Amino acid sequence: MLASTVAFGLMALCIRLASQTEPTWEVAFFRNAFGFVALLPVLAMPLLRSPRPLAQFTANVRTDQLPRYFIRCAIGIVSMYCGFWAIGNLPLAQAISLAYSSPIFITIAAALWLGEHVRLRRWLAVAAGFIGVLVIVRPWSQAFTTGSLVAVAAAMMNALVAIQIKQLSRVDKADTIVFWTYILWVPMSLIPALFVWHPPQGITWLWLVLCGVLGTLGQLLWTRALKLGEVSALTPISFVQLPIVTLAGWLLFAERVDAMTILGAAIILSATFYIAHREAVLARRAASQAPSEAAVPGE
């Protein structure tokens, strides 16, 4: 999880550097394109070990949910555009802090969309998270910018993507979801990029390649971490990304972090940690299926 966090933090830094010369649409396209190239060896390894690679490949990509993949990828692309724009145009600490509010919106979406029963304690954590978002955005003050709402929109749409992935995973395997996500993401992100195409020059190519490689590496490490450990124990480690990008913003872009951003980030991270902790507790309780471990009122 720590390696995944560092990879995502460095990816955010590369997005910021690439965004200095390239449009957001183009940065997103190259992130998807180079990310898919980096993922190909991982997808190919099981096929090389299989005695019938063609049959294995067909089994891996077969799905009856293609329309849902189009919707999932379309929302994911918009979320990516909003998130990349925020990283490229807002102070890094502010953009990443607001990105951590995604689990708050996931909890709401799970209750409304999937019909999950969310108890009082998690609703209180959601309310606290919203307070943290308001503290950072500050719609009541002169510090408010509409750009901060773009970062919030990215977190909201990322929550919808997470819910859709949960629905897709009930039928399809992880490799199937990854394959169709990238197969659709690359052309879908290319189309808007063509309208603002700006040929990258010099070291910008390095930042664009690293965006894709680090993004894929971070996802693979994150998935592996969740297989090895519990979400509640791993979530605090992911918060290391915030000081990484804050330090990079200060050193490379002379960005200063105000007290309200620090306070809001602390509230959001605390709420996110609690939500992850309660979900892990309830998941263990449900898995045990022990009558004596029924849900306690007020969770």
ROGU-459195 format. One record per residue (C-alpha): y, z, x; residue in one letter. Coordinates in steps of 0.05 Angstrom, whole numbers, plus 32768, in hexadecimal, padded with zeros to 4 digits. Last residue first. Layout:
BEGIN
YZXa ...
This chain:
BEGIN
801C81127E2Fe 803781407DF9g 7FF6814F7DD6p 7FBA81517E07v 7F8D81157E06a 7F4481267E00a 7F21813C7E3Ee 7EED816A7E1Es 7ECE812E7DFBp 7EC0810D7E3Fa 7ECB80C37E41q 7ED480C77E8Ds 7EF680847E8Fa 7F2980997E5Aa 7F3C80D77E83r 7F4180AF7EC3r 7F6E807C7EA0a 7F9880B57E82l 7FA580D47EC6v 7FB580917EE6a 7FE5807F7EAEe 800680C37EB4r 801180BB7EFFh 802C80747EF9a 805E808C7EC3i 807180C77EEFy 807D809B7F2Cf 80A7806A7F05t 80D280A37EE9a 80DD80C07F2Es 80ED807B7F4Bl 811F806D7F14i 814280B17F1Bi 814580AB7F67a 816080637F61a 8196807B7F31g 81AC80B27F61l 81AD80847F9Ei 81D3804F7F77t 820580837F5Fm 820F809D7FA6a 8225805A7FC1d 81FB802F7FF0v 822280078023r 82127FBF8036e 82247FA7807Ca 81F87F698073f 81C67F6F80ABl 81C57FB980BDl 81D87FD78079w 81AF7FA6804Fg 81737FAF807Ea 81787FFB8078l 817A7FF6802Ct 81417FC4802Dv 81147FF38053i 812D8031802Ep 811980117FEBl 80D67FF48002q 80BD803B8012v 80B780437FC6f 807380217FCAs 805780607FEAi 806A80887FACp 803E80597F82t 7FFF80627FABl 7FE980A77F94a 7FF7809B7F4As 7FD780567F4Ev 7F9680717F6Ae 7F7780557FA9g 7F4980207FC6l 7F4C7FEA7F90k 7F977FF67F86l 7FA27FEC7FD1a 7F7D7FAA7FD0r 7FAA7F8F7F99t 7FE87FA67FBFw 7FCE7F867FFFl 7FC27F437FDCl 80067F467FBAq 802B7F577FFAg 80097F208020l 801B7EED7FEBt 80647F027FECg 80657F078038l 804A7EC0803Fv 80787EA1800Bg 80B87EC28020c 80A47EB98069l 80A27E6E8060v 80E87E6F8041l 81057E9C8077w 80E87E7080ADl 81037E31808Cw 81487E51808Bt 81447E5380D8i 81597E0B80DDg 816D7DE6809Eq 81567DE78056p 81637DA7802Ep 818E7DBB7FF1h 81707DA97FAEw 81987DC17F72v 81777D967F3Cf 81357D937F63l 81307DDF7F62a 812D7DDE7F15p 80ED7DB37F18i 80CC7DD47F54l 80C57E197F34s 80977DFE7EFDm 80717DD37F2Fp 80607E0F7F5Cv 80587E437F26w 80227E1E7EFFl 7FEE7E187F37i 80057E5C7F50y 7FF77E817F10t 7FB87E587F02w 7F987E6D7F43f 7FAD7EB67F40v 7F937EBF7EF9i 7F517E9D7F09t 7F487EC67F48d 7F537F077F21a 7F1E7EF57EEEk 7F2D7EDF7EA8d 7F207F007E65v 7F407F457E64r 7F687F307EA1s 7F927F027E76l 7FAB7F3C7E4Bq 7FBD7F667E87k 7FDF7F2A7EA7i 80077F237E67q 801D7F6B7E69i 80327F657EB2a 80597F257EA2v 807F7F497E6Bl 80917F817E9Ca 80A97F4D7ECDn 80D67F347E96m 80F77F787E8Fm 80FE7F827EDAa 811E7F3E7EE3a 814D7F4C7EA9a 81637F8D7ECCv 81737F657F0Ba 819B7F337EE2v 81BF7F6E7EC1l 81D87F827F06s 81FA7F3E7F0Cg 82247F4E7ECFt 824B7F7E7EFBt 825D7FC67EEEf 82837FEB7F24a 82C07FEE7EF7q 829C80227ECDs 8279802A7E8Aw 82417FF77E98p 822B80227ED3r 81F17FF67EECv 81D5802A7F1Bi 81DD80667EEDv 81C8803C7EB1l 8186802A7ED4v 817A80747EE4g 818780877E9Ci 815580527E87f 812280727EB6g 812E80B67E96a 812080987E51a 80E080787E6Bv 80CB80BB7E89a 80D980DC7E45l 80AE80A77E24w 807780B77E57r 807981007E44r 807A80F37DF9l 803B80C87DF4r 8031807E7DFBv 7FF980627DCFh 7FED801A7DE4e 7FF97FE77DADg 7FF57FAD7DDEl 80397F8F7DCFw 80657FC97DB9l 804580027DE1a 80347FD77E1Da 807A7FB87E1Ca 809B7FFD7E1Di 806F80157E57t 807A7FD37E7Ci 80C67FDC7E73f 80C3801E7E99i 809380007ECCp 80C87FCA7EDCs 80FE7FFD7EF0s 80EB7FF37F39y 81107FB17F38a 81517FD77F2Al 81497FFC7F6Cs 81397FBB7F90i 81797F987F79a 81A57FD57F85q 818B7FE27FCCa 81927F987FDDl 81DB7F947FC8p 81DE7F5D7F94l 81E17F127F9Fn 81A17EFB7FC1g 81757F347FA9i 818F7F2D7F62a 81867EE17F64w 813E7EEB7F7Cf 812F7F1C7F43g 814E7EF07F0Ec 812B7EB17F27y 80E97ED77F2Dm 80EE7EF27EE6s 80FC7EAB7ECDv 80BF7E927EF3i 80947ECA7ED8g 80A97EBB7E90i 80947E727E9Aa 80557E887EBEc 803D7EB67E86r 804E7E827E51i 80287E4B7E76f 7FEE7E7A7E84y 7FEB7E8B7E3Ar 7FE27E417E2Ap 7FAA7E3D7E5El 7F817E767E3Fq 7F3C7E567E3Bd 7F317E5C7E85t 7F067E3C7EBCr 7F257E447F01v 7EF17E717F22n 7EB57E527F00a 7ECA7E0D7F17t 7ED57E267F5Ef 7E8F7E467F5Fq 7E6F7E067F45a 7E927DDF7F7Cl 7E807E137FB1p 7E367E147FA2r 7E157E3D7FDAp 7E537E6B7FD7s 7E707E878017r 7EA27E4E801El 7EB77E577FD6l 7EC47EA27FDFp 7EF17E91801Bm 7F197E5A7FF8a 7F457E877FCCl 7F5A7EB18008v 7F657E738032p 7F917E557FFBl 7FBE7E917FF3l 7FED7E81802Ca 7FF67E3A8010v 80047E587FCCf 80397E867FE9g 80587E4B800Df 80617E277FCBa 80747E647FA2n 80A87E7E7FD3r 80C07E377FDEf 80CD7E2F7F94f 80F07E727F8Da 811E7E637FC8v 812F7E207FA7e 81427E3E7F64w 816C7E757F87t 81967E407FABp 81907E3C7FF7e 81C37E50802Dt 81CC7E9B8028q 81907E9E7FF9s 81617E968034a 81797ED78054l 81747EFE8012r 812F7EE28003i 811A7EF4804Ac 81317F3C803Fl 810C7F407FFDa 80CD7F268020m 80D67F5B8056l 80D57F918020g 80997F717FFEf 80737F708040a 80877FB88050v 806E7FCF800Ct 802C7FAA8014s 80227FCA8058a 8030800F8039l 800080008000m 
